[in-house]
Amino acid sequence: MAKVLGVNAVFHDPAAAVVVDGRIVAAAEEERFTRRKHGKEPVAFSTWELPTEAARWCLERAGLKARELDAVAYSYDPELAVPVTANVVEHEWEGLRTLFVRRAPRFLATALPGLDPTRVRFVPHHVSHAASAYLAAPFRSSAVMVCDGRGERGSYLAGHAVDGDLEVLTTVSLPSSLGLMYESVTEHLGFRRSSDEYKVMALAAYGRPVHLDALREAVRLTDDGGFTTDAIDWTRFTPRRWGESSWTDADADLAASVQAVLEERLLGLASWLHERTGERALVSAGGVALNCVANSRVLRDGPFESLWVQPAAGDAGTALGAALYVAHALGDHTVPMTSAALGREWSDDDVRRVLTTADVPFTACEDITAPVADALSRDAVVAWVQGRSEWGPRALGHRSLLSNPTRAENLERLNDIKGREQFRPVAPMVLAERAAEIFDGPLPSPYMLLTHQVRPEWRSRIPAVVHVDGSARVQTVARDREPRRARVLDEFERRTGVPVLVNTSLTTGGRPMVDSPRDALECFGSSPVDLLAIGSFVVRRGALAARSQSEAA
């Protein structure tokens, strides 16, 4: 019966999670508290920016003091680390490694007063990723795939999980890395290297994979279930872009080529893993697992019947994985995830106080779903803040911007609100029971980690959510788990005949996703959003408020 705090503080996306008696109680990223995207500035190697606020909140949510913890699981093992720069000689790195092993527990204890430093346990980075999948997924046994940029000394892990225990079957050592390969082309195309890979994935749909032979030669599978990657001179294919200027057909063709080769290599890795394990289910984590197009290809064309991806598949998820791994090691039976709503929430009394203090006119609603659906049917953009915030980078209907999918121009409108490139798609939200009639692909899809084809007869009806290749990253809503969102979908369909809404993350200008009521008000006040639905309250902007008052009169 263990109480375990998980911590990720290395590389990027610092986060914390608490597991009590094998159950996930809370998980949150530091960016939601500090309002600094990805939690800290991107650096080569930084272990000292702890997710202090996230950790404190997780403990508070669990009703725990730091001194009551049985363990703190740190998702990085310095004993396994290799130098991150070529100019660090081995004896210097050994000194740094020893210093880290000695200082990290004390540093954690300083950040969390009362913590016993002897209870800090280091869990290897890729093992933490793996545990975030196989110990959170709904399978007794599964094949396990972890693929990202880098860990202590590797970039890939394949394994077999049975009853909570992991057998590592193969690993890939640096410098070979599918994640770093994708990062490097992301930077070449003018985006941020370690956080904008999803932009390359979106851009790929506009291009043709014309560089396959050259890229296949540079990225090769090996007989032991791994791969090797060579350094690639991207200027062979298209000039380097500096900044996010308008893209060219050549840029899109390069993105399409890299995406296609990534999918091919992941399929090859999955086939080897299936042959070794004989499992029907594959679980996945690591930053590459956030590539929903590749996930769908692996499931559609690969040998596995089921695929489960950790919703926080990036480095933030290692905090949860480390906590689950140590909880299992201490003898607890870990309970699978049933929801990604693991963050903060506020009561209606809390929200009312914030709105009153801000001197913002608001309306209390007995049932908020009707005015929201009415506004959406009139083509309003709605900021939707309900329940606990999401764990991971996807807006899953708790901190979302909602809009009408029947108007194609709403894609441009939402991208303008969010300060995004116009080639990027927005996602559809649909009741799980209605999804199959509109979308072709694996269902349900509650975490937006797969893509689906929009059925031809629906493409002209919901153009705002149809990507250039006819695909959509669907989020399905279970009526029994999300009754308020289900009612909004029902009410919107009653008014429009369409059972789908646009759902994209509630954020603007590259800032972290909205988390608190104050965040929501700041976002609402600084962007052309028509209505804020927060808890049981509605805040209307300008013309929408005047129209509502006129109709009420």
N, C-alpha and C positions, 0 to 999 in steps of 0.2 A: 504494500500500500504506500507507494512512493509519491513524493511531491517534487517535481522536476521543473526547473526553469531552463529553457533553451535559449541560446544567444547566438546570433550571427553578427560579427563585427568586421570581418575581413573583406577586402575588395570593395563591395558596394552593397546597397540595400540592407543596412543593419536592421535587425528585427528581433523580436522576443516572442516566446510562446511558453505557456504553462500547461503541463500535463499532470493531472492528479488522479491517482489510482487507475492509470491507463486511459483516462478520458481527457480529451482536449478541452480545456476550459476557456482559453483565450489565446489570441495570436494577433500581433500588430506590428506594422513597420514604423520605424522611427520617423520617417518622412511625414506621417500623418500628424505627428506632434510638433515637430520643428518647422514644418512647412518648407523644407529644403528637399527638392526632388532627389530621389534615391538616397536620401539620408545624409550624404556627405559629398564633398567634391571628389570627382574621379581622380584617383592617384594610383601609382604603381603598386604600393604596398602600404596599407595603413590598418593597424589592428587596434588602435587606441581610441577610436571614436565609437564608444559603446552605445547601444540603443537604450540609454538610461531611462528616458521617459517612457518608452514602450515597455521596458522591463518593470518599472514601478507600477504602471497601470495594470499589466498582466497579473502581478502579485496582488494588487488591490482587488481586481476582479475575482481572483481566486480566494480572497480573504486570508492571504498569507503574509507573514513577515519573512524577510530574507533569512533570519535565523532558523526558521522552521523548515527550510528546504532540505531535502535529502540529497539533492545534487543540483549543480549547475552544469549543463551540457553545452560546451563551447564547440561550435561546428567547424573546427579547424585543428589539426594536429601539427604543431610546429616541429615535432621530431621527424616528420615526413617531408618537410619543406625543402625546396631547392632555391638558390638565389634567383630573384626575379630580374636582375640585370647582369649583363655579362661582366661588368667592371667590379663586381663584388667577388673577391677571392674566397676560396673555400674556408680558410681558417677564420676570416672575418665573419663569414656567414654562420659558422658554428658558434661563434661568440654571440651573435645576435639571436640565434635560435635558443641557446641556453638562457640568455637574458629573458627572452619571451616566456619560456617555460616557468621560470622563477617568478617573473613579475606579473604575469597575467592574472593568476588567482588573487594576488593582493590588490591589483587594480580593480578587479571586479568587486572585491570586498569594500573598496573605497567608494565605488559608485553605489553599492547596495549595503548600507550600514547594517551590521549584524550578521552578514554572511560569513560562514566559516570557510576560509580559503581552501581548506583541505578537501572540500566537497566539490571543487571544480574538476570536471572531467573533460578531456579533449576527445572529440569524435572526428575522425577524418572527414574532410569536406565531401567527398563523393559518397561515402557511407551515409553521411547525414542526408544528402540528396536522395539516396536510395531509400532510406528509412522513411522519408517524408512521403514516399509513394507506397512501398509495399506494406508499411504498418498503418497507413491511413486508408488504403483501398479495401473494397469489400470482398477480397479473395483470401481463401486459406493458403493458397499457393499461387505463385506467378513467376514469370520471367521478369527480370528487372533491367531497365536500360537507363543509364545516366549519361547525358552528353551535354557539355558546356564549354566555356572558354578554357578555364584552368582551375585546378585545385592546388594542393600543396606541390605536386609534381606530375600530375596527370590531367587528362581531359576527358576520359571516358571510362565507364565501368559497366560491365555486363555481369549479371548474376542470376541466381535462382533462390527465391524466397519460399520457405515452407514453415508454416506455424510460427512465424515471427523471426526465424533465423535466416541469415543471408549467407549463401555460398558464393563467393566472388569467382567468376569463371574466367574473366579476362579484363585487362586494363590497357589503356594506351597512355604512354608517357609523352610529356612535352619534348620537343616543340610541336609534335603533331597534334592538331586540334581542329575539329570541324567548327567549333564555336569561334575560335580566333580567326579562322579563315573567313567566316561570315562577318565578324567584326571588322576585319581589314577592308573588305569590299564596302562595308557600310561607311567607313571613314573615307575611302576613295571617292564615293559618290556624294560626299559633302555633308554627311550626317554625323552625329555624335557616335563615337566608336563603340562604346559598351552599353548603350541604352536605346539606340534607334534602329536596331535590326528589323523591327516590325515594319519600318518604312520601306526597307528593301523588299520585304515579303509582299507588301502591297503594290510596290512599283513593278514587281515581276509580272503581274497579271497583264501589264500593258506591252510586254515585250515578247520576243521570240528567242528560244534557247539556241542561239547560233554558235556558241563557243564551247559546245559540249566536248569535243575531242580534246582540246587543249586542257580543259579543266579536269576531265576524267584522268588524263595523264598525271596531273598534279595531285589528285586525291584518289588514293588506291586502297582497296581492301586487302587485308592479309589473311593468311590461312588460319590464324589463331583467333579469328573473330574480332579483330581490330582493324586498324587502318593506319596509313601514313599520309601526311600532307606536306607538300613542298611549299616554300615561299613563292608567291605569285606576284609577278609584276603586272598590276592591273592596267598600267598605261599601255600595255599591248592591245587592249581592247577598246579603251575610251580614255580621253584626257581626264586628269584629276579635277574634280569640282571643288571649289573653295567656297564654303557656305552653301546654304540651301537655295541656290538659284534655280530657275526653271530647268526641268530635266529634258533630255533629248531621247530620241528613239534608241540611240546607241546605249545610253544609260539603262533604259528599260530592258534592252536585249541582254546586257551584262547581268542585270538583276535576275532576269528569267533564267539565264544559263546557270548562275550560281545556285539558285533555288532548285532547279531541276537536278543538278548533280548532288546537292545535299539530300534530296528525296531519294535518289537512286542509292546513295551510300547507306542511308538509314534503312532502306529496304533490305539491302544486303546484310547489314548487321542484324536486323530482326530475323532474317531467314536462318543465319547461323545460330542465333540464340534459341530459336524454336527447335532446331534440330538437336541442340544440346539438352534442352529442358523438357521437350514434349508438352509444354504447358499450353493451355488454351487462351490464357490471359497474359497480357503484357502490361506492366506498369512503368511509368516514365517520369523523370524529373530532370532538372538541369535547365539552363537557359535555352538550349535548343528545343526543349519540349514545349516552349511557348510558341513555336512556329506551328500554328494550327493547320496550315496548308500541308506541311510535311506530316503532321500527325494523321491527317485524314488519308493521305496517300499510303502511309504505313498500314493503316487499318483496312483500307479498301483493297490494296494490291498485295498485302503481306499475308503471312500464314496464320496470324493470330485472330481469334474470334472476337476478343474483347480488348479494349485499350482503356486504361485509367491513368490520367495525368494529374499530378498534384496541382491544384489551382494556383498556388504560389510556387511555380516550378523553378523560378530564378533563385538567386542566392538567399533572398528572404526566407524561402521555404526551408533552408537548412536549419534554421532555429527550431522549427517544429520537428524536423526529422531527427535532430540531435536529441531533443527532449524525449521523443518516442523511443528512440534507440536505447537511451539510458534507462527509461522506465521499463522497457522489456528486459534489459539486462538485470535490473533489480528485482525481477520476478513478477511484474504486473502483466496482466492480459490487456493489451492495447485495443481500444475500441475504434473502429473505422470512422472516418469523417462522414457526416451526413449533410453538412452545410459549410459554406465558406464564410458565413456571417459570424465571424469570431472577434470582431473589433468592438469599438465603443458604441454606446447608444445613450439616448437621453429621454427622460420622461417628458410628458406633456407639460408638467409644471416647470421643468428645466427650460424647455423651449419657450414657454410663455414668458418667463423671466427675461430671457435673452431678447425676445422681440419687444417686450415692454421697455427694457433698458435702452434699446436702440431707437425707441420712439418710431417704430414702423407700424403703419396701419395693417391690421390682420383680421382675419375672420376665423372663428373656431367652427369646426364642422363636425357634426355627429357622424357623418360618413363622408370622408374626403374624396372618395372615388368618383362620385357623380360630377362635382365641379371640375375635377382634373380631366375626366373623359370629355366633358363638354368643351373645355378649353382646347384640348388636343384635336377634337373634331372640327374646331374653328381655326385650326392651323397654328395654335400657340405652341411655343417651346416651353416645356415645364421642367423645372429643377425638382427632382424627386429625392427627398431625404427621409428615409424610413428605416427603423430598426437598427440593428448592429451593422457597422461598416464591414465591407468585404475584406477578406484575406487574399492578397494577391493583386495583380495589376489590372484585372478585368472588372468593369462595372457590371455587377450582377443584380441590379435592380434595387439596391439600397442607397447608393450615391450616384444617381443617374440623371442624364438629360434625356427626356422623352419628347418625341415629336411624331407627326403624322407621316406614315411611310408612303402615302398615296401621291405625294407631291415630290417630283424628282428634285426640285430646287431646294428641298430641305437638306439634302446632302451638302450643298455648297453653303447653305445658311449655317448649319451646325459646325462645319469646318471653319467658317469665319469666326463664329463665337469662340471656338476652342483654340484659334490661332494655328490651325493645322494645314498641311499641304492638301490641295484639292484632289490629289489622286488617291487619298486614303478613304476607305469605305467606313460606313457606320453599320451597326448590327441590328438585326431584328429580334424582338422579344415576342414569344408566342406561347400559349398554353401547351403543355406537353401533349394533351389529348388531341390537339388540332394540328400539331406540327407536321405529321406525315402527309397530310393532304396538300401541303404547301411546299415542303422542302424534302429533297431526296438525299439521304445520308443517314449515318448512325444516330439513333435517337433512343432515349432522351439525351440532351446535351446541356446540362445545367450550368457548366462552368465556362462556356464559350472557348473551348480549346480544340474545336474541330470546325471544318468548313463543310457546307452543304451546297448542293445545286438547287437554285430556286426553280420549281417546276414551271415549264414554259407558259402555261395558262395564267400564272400568277405574276410573271415578270412585269407586265404593264400595269398591274394593279398596285404593286408595292415598289415602284422604281427607286425610291430613296435608299433602299437597303440592298439593291442588286449591284454587285461589283461588275466591273467591265467584262469579266469572264463568266458571268452568270451565277457566281457563287455568293454565299452569305455566311457569316460566322454567327450561327444561330444560338440564342439562349432560350432554353425551354423552361417554363414555369410550372411547377407542380402545385396544383390547386390546394392540396391539403397542407403543404408547407408554406405557401405564400398566398394566403387568402385575400389580402388587400390588393396585391398586384393582379391577382386573378380577376377580381371584381373590376378593376380599371380596364383590363382587356375585354371583359364581357360588356361593360358599359360603352366602350369605344366601338365594339362591333355592333352593338344595338343602334348606335347613331350613324355608322358609316358602312356597315356590312363587311368590314375588314377586321379579322381577328389578330392583327399584328401591329406592334408599335416599334418605332425606332428607339433603340437603347444605346447610349454612348456614355462614357464616363463624365461625371460632373467635375470638370476642371477647365481652366482657361490658361492660355499663355505659358504652357510648359510647367505649370505648378503641380504639386501633388494633388491627388483626388481629394475633394472636399471630405472632411470628416465630421467636424463639430458644427453646431448651430451657428457659431460665429463665422466659421469658414463659409458656410452656406450663404449667410447674409452678405459677406464680402464679395463672393462670387456673383450673387444675384444683383448686387448694387453696381458692379463694375462691368456687366455684360448685358447684351440685349435679350435677356430671358424674360418671358412674359409672366410667368407664374411660378412661385415657390410653394411646393407642397411639403411641409415639414411637420412630422407628427400628425396631429389633428388640426393643423392650422394652414391657412392659405394666405399668401401675400401676393397681391396683384400689382402689376405695373401699369401706370399711365392709362392708355386707351382701353386696355382690357378691364381695368378697375372701373373706369367711367361707364363702359358699356354694360358691365354687370350691374352697376347701381341703377342705370337707366332702365334695364329690363326688369329689375326687381321692383322699381316704382310703377 
